[in-house]
């Protein structure tokens, strides 16, 4: 009787440990696939995001909706596929964008960008269609 009880006790313990390990691995995978951390490299997103700041990015949202103007996204650009870029979306397909200093114009309408530092200087860019 004691042997059977010990075996059942050990079996439950081993099963509990295995279930815990499996659930831990599943949770890790789901979290790792859903979010990712990135370091901000540079000052181009200031004052919203600062150099060397750590951000956590949701990797699933665009499965449920399209990117929108104003969203901050992480992407890989063709010149350097090993580097991630973190930028704000200012234009959508079909938009015509021009930039003069800190003023961004989309389809001949200036964007109201309260997050842009008015003291910051920028380079002019000719209008570009997206």
C-alpha positions in Angstrom: 0.0 0.0 0.0 2.8 2.4 0.9 4.6 1.7 -2.4 1.5 2.5 -4.4 1.0 5.7 -2.5 4.6 6.8 -3.0 4.5 6.0 -6.7 1.3 8.0 -7.1 2.8 10.9 -5.1 5.9 10.9 -7.3 3.9 10.6 -10.5 1.8 13.7 -9.5 4.9 15.6 -8.6 6.7 14.7 -11.9 3.5 15.5 -13.8 3.2 18.9 -12.1 6.8 19.8 -12.9 6.4 18.8 -16.5 3.1 20.8 -16.8 4.8 23.8 -15.2 7.7 23.6 -17.6 5.5 23.3 -20.7 3.4 26.2 -19.6 6.4 28.3 -18.9 7.9 27.6 -22.3 4.5 28.3 -24.0 4.2 31.6 -22.2 7.7 32.6 -23.1 7.1 31.8 -26.8 3.8 33.7 -26.9 5.3 36.7 -25.1 8.5 36.6 -27.3 6.3 36.4 -30.5 4.0 39.2 -29.3 6.4 41.8 -28.1 10.1 42.7 -28.5 12.4 45.3 -26.9 14.4 47.8 -28.9 17.0 50.4 -28.0 16.6 53.9 -29.6 19.8 54.6 -31.5 20.0 58.3 -32.3 18.1 61.5 -31.7 15.8 61.6 -34.7 12.7 60.8 -32.6 13.3 63.3 -29.9 11.5 64.7 -27.8 9.2 61.6 -27.9 11.9 58.9 -27.8 15.4 59.6 -26.6 18.8 58.1 -27.6 19.6 54.8 -25.8 16.0 54.6 -24.5 14.5 51.1 -24.3 11.1 50.6 -25.8 8.8 47.5 -26.0 7.1 47.0 -29.3 3.8 45.2 -29.9 4.3 42.9 -32.9 0.7 41.8 -33.4 -1.3 45.0 -33.7 -1.0 45.3 -37.5 -2.6 41.8 -37.9 -5.8 43.5 -36.7 -5.6 47.0 -38.3 -3.7 48.9 -40.9 -0.9 51.3 -39.9 -2.2 54.9 -39.4 -0.6 58.3 -39.6 1.1 59.1 -36.3 1.9 55.5 -35.4 5.5 54.8 -34.3 6.8 51.7 -36.1 9.9 49.5 -36.2 11.1 48.4 -39.6 14.2 47.2 -41.5 15.3 49.4 -44.4 17.0 47.9 -47.5 20.3 49.7 -47.2 21.2 47.9 -44.0 19.0 44.8 -43.3 20.7 44.2 -40.0 19.6 47.5 -38.5 16.1 48.3 -37.1 14.7 51.8 -37.7 12.1 53.3 -35.4 10.1 56.1 -37.0 6.7 57.8 -37.0 4.4 57.3 -40.0 3.6 60.7 -41.6 2.3 59.5 -45.0 0.1 56.7 -46.3 -0.1 55.2 -49.8 -1.1 57.9 -52.3 -0.1 60.9 -50.1 2.3 63.6 -51.3 4.7 64.8 -48.6 7.1 67.7 -48.3 9.3 68.7 -45.4 10.6 72.2 -44.7 12.6 72.6 -41.5 10.2 71.1 -38.9 7.0 71.6 -41.0 5.6 68.5 -42.6 3.0 68.9 -45.3 0.8 66.0 -46.4 -1.3 66.6 -49.5 -0.8 70.4 -49.2 -2.0 70.4 -45.5 0.5 71.1 -42.7 0.5 68.4 -40.0 -0.1 69.5 -36.5 2.8 67.8 -34.8 2.9 68.8 -31.1 5.7 66.3 -30.4 8.2 68.2 -32.7 10.6 70.6 -30.9 10.1 74.0 -32.6 13.7 74.9 -32.0 15.0 71.9 -34.0 16.4 72.6 -37.5 15.8 70.3 -40.4 16.7 69.9 -44.0 14.2 70.7 -46.8 12.9 67.8 -48.8 11.1 68.2 -52.2 7.6 66.8 -52.4 7.5 63.0 -52.7 4.6 60.8 -53.6 4.2 57.6 -51.5 
